Amino acid sequence: MAQPITEELVFKALPARAAEAHKGRFGRLVCAAGSSAYRGAALLAAEGALRVGAGIVTLASVEPVVAAAAARLPECTFLPLGMSGDGGIGSGEAARLRAAADSATALLFGPGLGNTADTAALLRAAVPGVGCPLVLDADGLNAAAALGRLPKPDGAPLVITPHPGEMARLCGLSAAAVNADRQALAARFARAWGCVVVLKGHGTIVAGPGGEVYRNTTGGPGLARGGSGDALAGMLAGLLAQGLDALSAAIAAVWLHGAAADACAAKRGSYGMLPHDLFSELGALFARHGR
């Protein structure tokens, strides 16, 4: 039986910051995200990481995404990369992406990259054996499914954040079969691959490689729109970059994401709220807990 994720559990994992703290103490995240067709995904992921307190967030993406992000998120740093014919990051940029990841405390790979051959080639060339914690999301998961395996960091944790359709592709099942046995399937997959699984949906499941299984208690139908998962991936990666262990980062991110959504829904309704509205409510949550 899955253990419920509670507010107390989340804030126990998030210590108050010391008065003498500086940005170097809160991690360096590289976020490989976005394409000409999915610029917003990269912006939501990068802002999610910043809003949970990551010290330095570098958005690695193509120039149209970098230009859009620079106008909205002046707190980011950028690694502009060459574009493929499909408008995503070209596979020839693998060495530059890998070099950036090797100096990071976490890597997020996937939001808005596009489900293309270049994304799969980039994943295959740049990610396996990376020396920092890795969050694999969205098109990173689609690329892994096409390759038939998950890339594994070198001595660092892997977190995957599939929705049921992405989990179905990873497992060779239907989405209906995934939804019929969410807890057990996530637990088996986490054990088999030695990773943390965040299986999204109503009552998101977080499963650890040691058999731990948690069920989220926050969030609602207002999250059922494009961009919600990108914000979550960025939040999770931002917490991981700060040094939280992978399971705690996943637990905290899904609860905070859902709790911020609940606050949005109370003000704007499930129809009217948007994923970027979460960030102001997230700040209020942190302030209420002295974080």
C-alpha positions, 0 to 999 in steps of 0.5 A: 500500500502506498504511503500518502505524501503529506505537508509535514513530510515535504517540509521536513525535507526542505530546511530553512536557509542560513542567513549567510547562504549564497547561490553556490550552495544551491546547485547548478542545473542544466536544463536541456529543453525546448524546440522551435515548436515547444518554446514554452515547455523550456520556459516553464521547466526553467522557471520551475527550477528557479522557483524552488530555489536552484542556485544557477539554472542554465537553459541549453536550447536552440536560439529561438527558445533562448531568445524567448527565455531571456526576455522572460527569465533574466535569472537564467544563464544560457547555452545556445545550441545548434538547431536540427532540421526539425527545430530541436537541438541538433545531435551534433551538439552532444559534446557541448551538452555533455561538457555542461552537464559534467560541471552541473549538480543535476541535468534535466533532459526532455521537456519540449525537445521534440520526439525526433531522431535528433533527440534520440541521437542526442540522448544516446550520445550525451546522457549515458554515464553523466556524472550528476543526477538525471531527470528524464522527462517528456521527449527524453522518455520517448527517445529512451523508449525508441532506444529500448533502454534508459540512460544511466548516470555514473554513480548518481540517481535517475528520476523519470517522470512519465505520464501513463502514455509514456510509461506504456511506451517504456513498458511495452503496454497499453495506457489502459494496462498502466492505469489498471495497476499504477502502484505495482507497475511503478514499483516494479519498474523502479526496482528493475531499473534502479531509478525513482519513478514519478508516474503522473496522473490523479494521485501521482505515484512516486516509487523508489528503487528500494521498494518505497511507494508514495501516493500524492494527495494534492492536485486536481483537474486544473493541471490537465493541460499542456505545460503542467508536466514541464513545470513539475519536471523543472521543480523536481530537477531544481530540488535535486540540483540542490542536493536533496536525495532523489526520492525526497526531491520527487516527493516534495516536487509532486506535493508542492506542484499539486498544492500550488495547483489547488491554491490556483483552482481556489482562486481561478477555477480548474477551467481558468488556471494556467500552469504558469499561475502555479509559481506565485502560489508556490512562493506563498507556500514557501513563505508560509513555511518560512522557506 
